[in-house]
């Protein structure tokens, strides 16, 4: 046990250290406080800007919904182009949900116009900006569809695979996996097609009591049918 004198000696040493280094301690404390206040301010401002961006992109989405059915109509071409300009101006260097949502709307417009090259590019940007949101895998799936429309089958397979392995769980993953098998069939690689179809059967289990996942059964049945057809050839 420490004696009274030993305790007093330690206290004296601490006091002496503080006195000799009080300027450094004061500066360090001020820096820590400044950083903490700056961090709080950054988080508050960032949250405010994010909410504002989401509100803005929702207004743009409302404009899109009003034009959705008329995008292919030349009469509304000027209105659609004006909306595209607003969206492209909005995206800038935005990340997160708002940026991804804006690029998704742009991609929908290009898809409706059958401009699959621009649609693919826009979906990829939507996936990149929304990588930390649930929009990421959805955008990758749609990028695959756009790539397939251009007959870029291997690229489409890569996008489908990325949507399945995304950090956010993708509800349509069994469908994406089935499409991988279908595309490998088109490429004439029956070995990889069989592997992809079997992956659907092995990795997703259908729960009869879960209505949300009942579409898994559809893709399992289709995969099973394709396996039988390939093996019967």
Phi and psi restraints in degrees (value plus and minus 20) as a CYANA .aco file:
   2 UNK   PHI     -95.8   -55.8
   2 UNK   PSI     118.2   158.2
   3 UNK   PHI     -99.3   -59.3
   3 UNK   PSI     148.4   188.4
   4 UNK   PHI     -80.7   -40.7
   4 UNK   PSI     -60.1   -20.1
   5 UNK   PHI     -85.4   -45.4
   5 UNK   PSI     -58.5   -18.5
   6 UNK   PHI     -84.6   -44.6
   6 UNK   PSI     -61.4   -21.4
   7 UNK   PHI     -84.0   -44.0
   7 UNK   PSI     -62.5   -22.5
   8 UNK   PHI     -85.4   -45.4
   8 UNK   PSI     -56.2   -16.2
   9 UNK   PHI     -85.3   -45.3
   9 UNK   PSI     -62.0   -22.0
  10 UNK   PHI     -84.6   -44.6
  10 UNK   PSI     -62.4   -22.4
  11 UNK   PHI     -81.5   -41.5
  11 UNK   PSI     -61.1   -21.1
  12 UNK   PHI     -83.6   -43.6
  12 UNK   PSI     -61.0   -21.0
  13 UNK   PHI     -84.8   -44.8
  13 UNK   PSI     -60.7   -20.7
  14 UNK   PHI     -84.2   -44.2
  14 UNK   PSI     -65.5   -25.5
  15 UNK   PHI     -82.2   -42.2
  15 UNK   PSI     -59.2   -19.2
  16 UNK   PHI     -85.8   -45.8
  16 UNK   PSI     -61.6   -21.6
  17 UNK   PHI     -82.0   -42.0
  17 UNK   PSI     -64.5   -24.5
  18 UNK   PHI     -82.5   -42.5
  18 UNK   PSI     -63.0   -23.0
  19 UNK   PHI     -84.1   -44.1
  19 UNK   PSI     -62.3   -22.3
  20 UNK   PHI     -92.8   -52.8
  20 UNK   PSI     -45.1    -5.1
  21 UNK   PHI    -138.3   -98.3
  21 UNK   PSI       1.6    41.6
  22 UNK   PHI     -81.6   -41.6
  22 UNK   PSI     -54.2   -14.2
  23 UNK   PHI     -85.9   -45.9
  23 UNK   PSI     -64.8   -24.8
  24 UNK   PHI     -83.6   -43.6
  24 UNK   PSI     -62.9   -22.9
  25 UNK   PHI     -83.8   -43.8
  25 UNK   PSI     -61.8   -21.8
  26 UNK   PHI     -83.9   -43.9
  26 UNK   PSI     -64.6   -24.6
  27 UNK   PHI     -84.3   -44.3
  27 UNK   PSI     -63.4   -23.4
  28 UNK   PHI     -82.1   -42.1
  28 UNK   PSI     -63.4   -23.4
  29 UNK   PHI     -82.1   -42.1
  29 UNK   PSI     -62.6   -22.6
  30 UNK   PHI     -83.1   -43.1
  30 UNK   PSI     -61.2   -21.2
  31 UNK   PHI     -82.3   -42.3
  31 UNK   PSI     -65.4   -25.4
  32 UNK   PHI     -81.3   -41.3
  32 UNK   PSI     -65.0   -25.0
  33 UNK   PHI     -83.1   -43.1
  33 UNK   PSI     -62.6   -22.6
  34 UNK   PHI     -81.7   -41.7
  34 UNK   PSI     -64.8   -24.8
  35 UNK   PHI     -83.0   -43.0
  35 UNK   PSI     -62.2   -22.2
  36 UNK   PHI     -82.8   -42.8
  36 UNK   PSI     -65.9   -25.9
  37 UNK   PHI     -83.7   -43.7
  37 UNK   PSI     -60.7   -20.7
  38 UNK   PHI     -83.1   -43.1
  38 UNK   PSI     -60.4   -20.4
  39 UNK   PHI     -84.0   -44.0
  39 UNK   PSI     -64.5   -24.5
  40 UNK   PHI     -81.2   -41.2
  40 UNK   PSI     -64.3   -24.3
  41 UNK   PHI     -82.5   -42.5
  41 UNK   PSI     -61.5   -21.5
  42 UNK   PHI     -81.7   -41.7
  42 UNK   PSI     -65.2   -25.2
  43 UNK   PHI     -83.8   -43.8
  43 UNK   PSI     -61.5   -21.5
  44 UNK   PHI     -84.6   -44.6
  44 UNK   PSI     -67.4   -27.4
  45 UNK   PHI     -85.2   -45.2
  45 UNK   PSI     -62.8   -22.8
  46 UNK   PHI     -81.2   -41.2
  46 UNK   PSI     -63.4   -23.4
  47 UNK   PHI     -83.9   -43.9
  47 UNK   PSI     -60.9   -20.9
  48 UNK   PHI     -84.6   -44.6
  48 UNK   PSI     -64.7   -24.7
  49 UNK   PHI     -85.4   -45.4
  49 UNK   PSI     -57.7   -17.7
  50 UNK   PHI     -84.6   -44.6
  50 UNK   PSI     -63.4   -23.4
  51 UNK   PHI     -83.9   -43.9
  51 UNK   PSI     -60.1   -20.1
  52 UNK   PHI     -83.4   -43.4
  52 UNK   PSI     -62.8   -22.8
  53 UNK   PHI     -84.0   -44.0
  53 UNK   PSI     -60.6   -20.6
  54 UNK   PHI     -84.5   -44.5
  54 UNK   PSI     -61.4   -21.4
  55 UNK   PHI     -82.5   -42.5
  55 UNK   PSI     -60.3   -20.3
  56 UNK   PHI     -86.3   -46.3
  56 UNK   PSI     -63.2   -23.2
  57 UNK   PHI     -90.7   -50.7
  57 UNK   PSI     -48.1    -8.1
  58 UNK   PHI     -88.1   -48.1
  58 UNK   PSI     -55.4   -15.4
  59 UNK   PHI     -86.0   -46.0
  59 UNK   PSI     -60.1   -20.1
  60 UNK   PHI     -85.6   -45.6
  60 UNK   PSI     -55.8   -15.8
  61 UNK   PHI     -86.6   -46.6
  61 UNK   PSI     -55.6   -15.6
  62 UNK   PHI     -82.4   -42.4
  62 UNK   PSI     -60.5   -20.5
  63 UNK   PHI     -81.9   -41.9
  63 UNK   PSI     -62.0   -22.0
  64 UNK   PHI     -83.0   -43.0
  64 UNK   PSI     -63.9   -23.9
  65 UNK   PHI     -81.2   -41.2
  65 UNK   PSI     -54.3   -14.3
  66 UNK   PHI     -88.7   -48.7
  66 UNK   PSI     -47.5    -7.5
  67 UNK   PHI    -121.0   -81.0
  67 UNK   PSI     -29.1    10.9
  68 UNK   PHI     -69.0   -29.0
  68 UNK   PSI     -66.9   -26.9
  69 UNK   PHI     -96.8   -56.8
  69 UNK   PSI     -31.6     8.4
  70 UNK   PHI    -134.4   -94.4
  70 UNK   PSI      -8.4    31.6
  71 UNK   PHI     -81.0   -41.0
  71 UNK   PSI     -55.2   -15.2
  72 UNK   PHI    -103.6   -63.6
  72 UNK   PSI     -21.9    18.1
  73 UNK   PHI    -108.1   -68.1
  73 UNK   PSI     102.4   142.4
  74 UNK   PHI     -78.5   -38.5
  74 UNK   PSI     -48.3    -8.3
  75 UNK   PHI     -81.2   -41.2
  75 UNK   PSI     -50.3   -10.3
  76 UNK   PHI    -122.3   -82.3
  76 UNK   PSI     -10.2    29.8
  77 UNK   PHI     -78.5   -38.5
  77 UNK   PSI     -61.5   -21.5
  78 UNK   PHI     -84.1   -44.1
  78 UNK   PSI     -60.7   -20.7
  79 UNK   PHI     -85.3   -45.3
  79 UNK   PSI     -61.1   -21.1
  80 UNK   PHI     -86.2   -46.2
  80 UNK   PSI     -62.5   -22.5
  81 UNK   PHI     -83.8   -43.8
  81 UNK   PSI     -57.1   -17.1
  82 UNK   PHI     -84.8   -44.8
  82 UNK   PSI     -59.9   -19.9
  83 UNK   PHI     -86.4   -46.4
  83 UNK   PSI     -61.3   -21.3
  84 UNK   PHI     -78.7   -38.7
  84 UNK   PSI     -62.0   -22.0
  85 UNK   PHI     -82.6   -42.6
  85 UNK   PSI     -61.6   -21.6
  86 UNK   PHI     -83.2   -43.2
  86 UNK   PSI     -63.5   -23.5
  87 UNK   PHI     -85.6   -45.6
  87 UNK   PSI     -64.9   -24.9
  88 UNK   PHI     -85.7   -45.7
  88 UNK   PSI     -56.2   -16.2
  89 UNK   PHI     -87.6   -47.6
  89 UNK   PSI     -55.7   -15.7
  90 UNK   PHI     -89.0   -49.0
  90 UNK   PSI     -61.1   -21.1
  91 UNK   PHI     -79.1   -39.1
  91 UNK   PSI     -69.9   -29.9
  92 UNK   PHI      25.8    65.8
  92 UNK   PSI    -141.7  -101.7
  93 UNK   PHI    -134.2   -94.2
  93 UNK   PSI       7.7    47.7
  94 UNK   PHI     -88.4   -48.4
  94 UNK   PSI     122.8   162.8
  95 UNK   PHI    -137.5   -97.5
  95 UNK   PSI     159.0   199.0
  96 UNK   PHI      56.1    96.1
  96 UNK   PSI    -181.6  -141.6
  97 UNK   PHI     -79.2   -39.2
  97 UNK   PSI     -68.0   -28.0
  98 UNK   PHI     -80.7   -40.7
  98 UNK   PSI     -66.8   -26.8
  99 UNK   PHI     -83.5   -43.5
  99 UNK   PSI     -63.9   -23.9
 100 UNK   PHI     -85.3   -45.3
 100 UNK   PSI     -60.4   -20.4
 101 UNK   PHI     -81.9   -41.9
 101 UNK   PSI     -63.5   -23.5
 102 UNK   PHI     -82.7   -42.7
 102 UNK   PSI     -65.8   -25.8
 103 UNK   PHI     -85.4   -45.4
 103 UNK   PSI     -51.3   -11.3
 104 UNK   PHI     -85.9   -45.9
 104 UNK   PSI     -60.9   -20.9
 105 UNK   PHI     -84.0   -44.0
 105 UNK   PSI     -63.7   -23.7
 106 UNK   PHI     -78.1   -38.1
 106 UNK   PSI     -64.0   -24.0
 107 UNK   PHI     -83.7   -43.7
 107 UNK   PSI     -59.8   -19.8
 108 UNK   PHI     -81.0   -41.0
 108 UNK   PSI     -60.7   -20.7
 109 UNK   PHI     -83.6   -43.6
 109 UNK   PSI     -67.1   -27.1
 110 UNK   PHI     -84.3   -44.3
 110 UNK   PSI     -56.3   -16.3
 111 UNK   PHI     -84.7   -44.7
 111 UNK   PSI     -62.6   -22.6
 112 UNK   PHI     -83.4   -43.4
 112 UNK   PSI     -49.6    -9.6
 113 UNK   PHI    -107.8   -67.8
 113 UNK   PSI     -17.1    22.9
 114 UNK   PHI      42.2    82.2
 114 UNK   PSI       3.3    43.3
 115 UNK   PHI    -111.5   -71.5
 115 UNK   PSI      61.4   101.4
 116 UNK   PHI     -90.2   -50.2
 116 UNK   PSI     -48.7    -8.7
 117 UNK   PHI     -84.4   -44.4
 117 UNK   PSI     -69.2   -29.2
 118 UNK   PHI     -88.0   -48.0
 118 UNK   PSI     -54.1   -14.1
 119 UNK   PHI     -82.4   -42.4
 119 UNK   PSI     -66.2   -26.2
 120 UNK   PHI     -80.1   -40.1
 120 UNK   PSI     -66.6   -26.6
 121 UNK   PHI     -79.3   -39.3
 121 UNK   PSI     -62.0   -22.0
 122 UNK   PHI     -89.8   -49.8
 122 UNK   PSI     -58.4   -18.4
 123 UNK   PHI     -85.8   -45.8
 123 UNK   PSI     -57.5   -17.5
 124 UNK   PHI     -84.0   -44.0
 124 UNK   PSI     -60.7   -20.7
 125 UNK   PHI     -87.5   -47.5
 125 UNK   PSI     -56.2   -16.2
 126 UNK   PHI     -83.6   -43.6
 126 UNK   PSI     -59.3   -19.3
 127 UNK   PHI     -87.2   -47.2
 127 UNK   PSI     -59.7   -19.7
 128 UNK   PHI     -88.0   -48.0
 128 UNK   PSI     -69.0   -29.0
 129 UNK   PHI     -89.8   -49.8
 129 UNK   PSI     -48.2    -8.2
 130 UNK   PHI    -125.0   -85.0
 130 UNK   PSI       5.3    45.3
 131 UNK   PHI     -79.8   -39.8
 131 UNK   PSI     -49.0    -9.0
 132 UNK   PHI    -117.4   -77.4
 132 UNK   PSI      -1.6    38.4
 133 UNK   PHI    -149.6  -109.6
 133 UNK   PSI     150.7   190.7
 134 UNK   PHI     -89.0   -49.0
 134 UNK   PSI     -32.3     7.7
 135 UNK   PHI     -92.7   -52.7
 135 UNK   PSI     -40.2    -0.2
 136 UNK   PHI     -74.6   -34.6
 136 UNK   PSI     -79.2   -39.2
 137 UNK   PHI     -86.2   -46.2
 137 UNK   PSI     -51.5   -11.5
 138 UNK   PHI     -83.0   -43.0
 138 UNK   PSI     -64.4   -24.4
 139 UNK   PHI     -84.0   -44.0
 139 UNK   PSI     -59.8   -19.8
 140 UNK   PHI     -84.6   -44.6
 140 UNK   PSI     -59.7   -19.7
 141 UNK   PHI     -80.0   -40.0
 141 UNK   PSI     -66.3   -26.3
 142 UNK   PHI     -90.0   -50.0
 142 UNK   PSI     -50.5   -10.5
 143 UNK   PHI     -82.9   -42.9
 143 UNK   PSI     -57.1   -17.1
 144 UNK   PHI     -83.5   -43.5
 144 UNK   PSI     -62.1   -22.1
 145 UNK   PHI     -81.5   -41.5
 145 UNK   PSI     -64.5   -24.5
 146 UNK   PHI     -84.2   -44.2
 146 UNK   PSI     -59.3   -19.3
 147 UNK   PHI     -85.5   -45.5
 147 UNK   PSI     -61.2   -21.2
 148 UNK   PHI     -83.1   -43.1
 148 UNK   PSI     -58.0   -18.0
 149 UNK   PHI     -81.0   -41.0
 149 UNK   PSI     -43.3    -3.3
 150 UNK   PHI    -115.7   -75.7
 150 UNK   PSI     -13.0    27.0
 151 UNK   PHI      45.8    85.8
 151 UNK   PSI       4.4    44.4
 152 UNK   PHI    -112.6   -72.6
 152 UNK   PSI      52.7    92.7
 153 UNK   PHI     -86.8   -46.8
 153 UNK   PSI     -62.8   -22.8
 154 UNK   PHI     -86.1   -46.1
 154 UNK   PSI     -57.5   -17.5
 155 UNK   PHI     -84.9   -44.9
 155 UNK   PSI     -59.2   -19.2
 156 UNK   PHI     -82.1   -42.1
 156 UNK   PSI     -62.1   -22.1
 157 UNK   PHI     -79.6   -39.6
 157 UNK   PSI     -64.1   -24.1
 158 UNK   PHI     -80.5   -40.5
 158 UNK   PSI     -63.0   -23.0
 159 UNK   PHI     -84.1   -44.1
 159 UNK   PSI     -63.0   -23.0
 160 UNK   PHI     -80.8   -40.8
 160 UNK   PSI     -62.8   -22.8
 161 UNK   PHI     -82.8   -42.8
 161 UNK   PSI     -59.2   -19.2
 162 UNK   PHI     -85.9   -45.9
 162 UNK   PSI     -56.4   -16.4
 163 UNK   PHI     -86.5   -46.5
 163 UNK   PSI     -55.6   -15.6
 164 UNK   PHI     -90.9   -50.9
 164 UNK   PSI     -60.4   -20.4
 165 UNK   PHI    -110.0   -70.0
 165 UNK   PSI     -13.5    26.5
 166 UNK   PHI     -81.4   -41.4
 166 UNK   PSI     133.2   173.2
 167 UNK   PHI     -82.3   -42.3
 167 UNK   PSI     -48.1    -8.1
 168 UNK   PHI    -114.8   -74.8
 168 UNK   PSI     112.8   152.8
 169 UNK   PHI     -81.3   -41.3
 169 UNK   PSI     112.2   152.2
 170 UNK   PHI    -126.5   -86.5
 170 UNK   PSI      93.7   133.7
 171 UNK   PHI     -78.4   -38.4
 171 UNK   PSI     -49.3    -9.3
 172 UNK   PHI    -114.2   -74.2
 172 UNK   PSI       1.0    41.0
 173 UNK   PHI     -78.1   -38.1
 173 UNK   PSI     -62.6   -22.6
 174 UNK   PHI     -79.6   -39.6
 174 UNK   PSI     -58.0   -18.0
 175 UNK   PHI     -85.0   -45.0
 175 UNK   PSI     -63.4   -23.4
 176 UNK   PHI     -80.9   -40.9
 176 UNK   PSI     -62.0   -22.0
 177 UNK   PHI     -85.7   -45.7
 177 UNK   PSI     -60.5   -20.5
 178 UNK   PHI     -80.7   -40.7
 178 UNK   PSI     -62.1   -22.1
 179 UNK   PHI     -83.2   -43.2
 179 UNK   PSI     -52.6   -12.6
 180 UNK   PHI     -81.2   -41.2
 180 UNK   PSI     -65.2   -25.2
 181 UNK   PHI     -82.1   -42.1
 181 UNK   PSI     -63.2   -23.2
 182 UNK   PHI     -81.1   -41.1
 182 UNK   PSI     -61.8   -21.8
 183 UNK   PHI     -89.9   -49.9
 183 UNK   PSI     -57.3   -17.3
 184 UNK   PHI     -84.2   -44.2
 184 UNK   PSI     -54.4   -14.4
 185 UNK   PHI     -81.3   -41.3
 185 UNK   PSI     -64.6   -24.6
 186 UNK   PHI     -82.6   -42.6
 186 UNK   PSI     -53.0   -13.0
 187 UNK   PHI     -99.1   -59.1
 187 UNK   PSI     -26.9    13.1
 188 UNK   PHI      64.4   104.4
 188 UNK   PSI      -9.2    30.8
 189 UNK   PHI    -118.7   -78.7
 189 UNK   PSI      62.8   102.8
 190 UNK   PHI     -87.8   -47.8
 190 UNK   PSI     -48.6    -8.6
 191 UNK   PHI     -83.3   -43.3
 191 UNK   PSI     -68.5   -28.5
 192 UNK   PHI     -91.2   -51.2
 192 UNK   PSI     -50.3   -10.3
 193 UNK   PHI     -84.3   -44.3
 193 UNK   PSI     -66.0   -26.0
 194 UNK   PHI     -81.1   -41.1
 194 UNK   PSI     -63.0   -23.0
 195 UNK   PHI     -80.2   -40.2
 195 UNK   PSI     -62.0   -22.0
 196 UNK   PHI     -87.2   -47.2
 196 UNK   PSI     -63.0   -23.0
 197 UNK   PHI     -85.1   -45.1
 197 UNK   PSI     -61.6   -21.6
 198 UNK   PHI     -85.2   -45.2
 198 UNK   PSI     -51.0   -11.0
 199 UNK   PHI     -80.5   -40.5
 199 UNK   PSI     -56.1   -16.1
 200 UNK   PHI     -82.5   -42.5
 200 UNK   PSI     -63.4   -23.4
 201 UNK   PHI     -90.5   -50.5
 201 UNK   PSI     -54.5   -14.5
 202 UNK   PHI    -103.2   -63.2
 202 UNK   PSI     -59.2   -19.2
 203 UNK   PHI    -116.6   -76.6
 203 UNK   PSI     -29.7    10.3
 204 UNK   PHI    -148.5  -108.5
 204 UNK   PSI     100.6   140.6
 205 UNK   PHI    -121.6   -81.6
 205 UNK   PSI     111.9   151.9
 206 UNK   PHI    -106.2   -66.2
 206 UNK   PSI     108.1   148.1
 207 UNK   PHI    -127.5   -87.5
 207 UNK   PSI      94.1   134.1
 208 UNK   PHI     -78.6   -38.6
 208 UNK   PSI     -50.1   -10.1
 209 UNK   PHI    -104.7   -64.7
 209 UNK   PSI     -29.2    10.8
 210 UNK   PHI    -124.3   -84.3
 210 UNK   PSI      81.2   121.2
 211 UNK   PHI     -85.2   -45.2
 211 UNK   PSI     -48.5    -8.5
 212 UNK   PHI     -84.5   -44.5
 212 UNK   PSI     -56.4   -16.4
 213 UNK   PHI    -118.9   -78.9
 213 UNK   PSI      -5.4    34.6
 214 UNK   PHI     -88.6   -48.6
 214 UNK   PSI     -41.2    -1.2
 215 UNK   PHI     -88.6   -48.6
 215 UNK   PSI     -35.8     4.2
 216 UNK   PHI     -78.0   -38.0
 216 UNK   PSI     -58.9   -18.9
 217 UNK   PHI     -80.2   -40.2
 217 UNK   PSI     -57.4   -17.4
 218 UNK   PHI     -79.5   -39.5
 218 UNK   PSI     -69.2   -29.2
 219 UNK   PHI     -93.5   -53.5
 219 UNK   PSI     -49.9    -9.9
 220 UNK   PHI     -85.4   -45.4
 220 UNK   PSI     -64.4   -24.4
 221 UNK   PHI     -83.8   -43.8
 221 UNK   PSI     -61.9   -21.9
 222 UNK   PHI     -85.9   -45.9
 222 UNK   PSI     -60.6   -20.6
 223 UNK   PHI     -84.1   -44.1
 223 UNK   PSI     -62.1   -22.1
 224 UNK   PHI     -82.2   -42.2
 224 UNK   PSI     -61.1   -21.1
 225 UNK   PHI     -84.1   -44.1
 225 UNK   PSI     -61.8   -21.8
 226 UNK   PHI     -86.5   -46.5
 226 UNK   PSI     -56.5   -16.5
 227 UNK   PHI     -82.1   -42.1
 227 UNK   PSI     -64.1   -24.1
 228 UNK   PHI     -83.1   -43.1
 228 UNK   PSI     -63.2   -23.2
 229 UNK   PHI     -83.9   -43.9
 229 UNK   PSI     -63.6   -23.6
 230 UNK   PHI     -85.3   -45.3
 230 UNK   PSI     -64.9   -24.9
 231 UNK   PHI     -89.5   -49.5
 231 UNK   PSI     -40.6    -0.6
 232 UNK   PHI    -104.7   -64.7
 232 UNK   PSI     -29.9    10.1
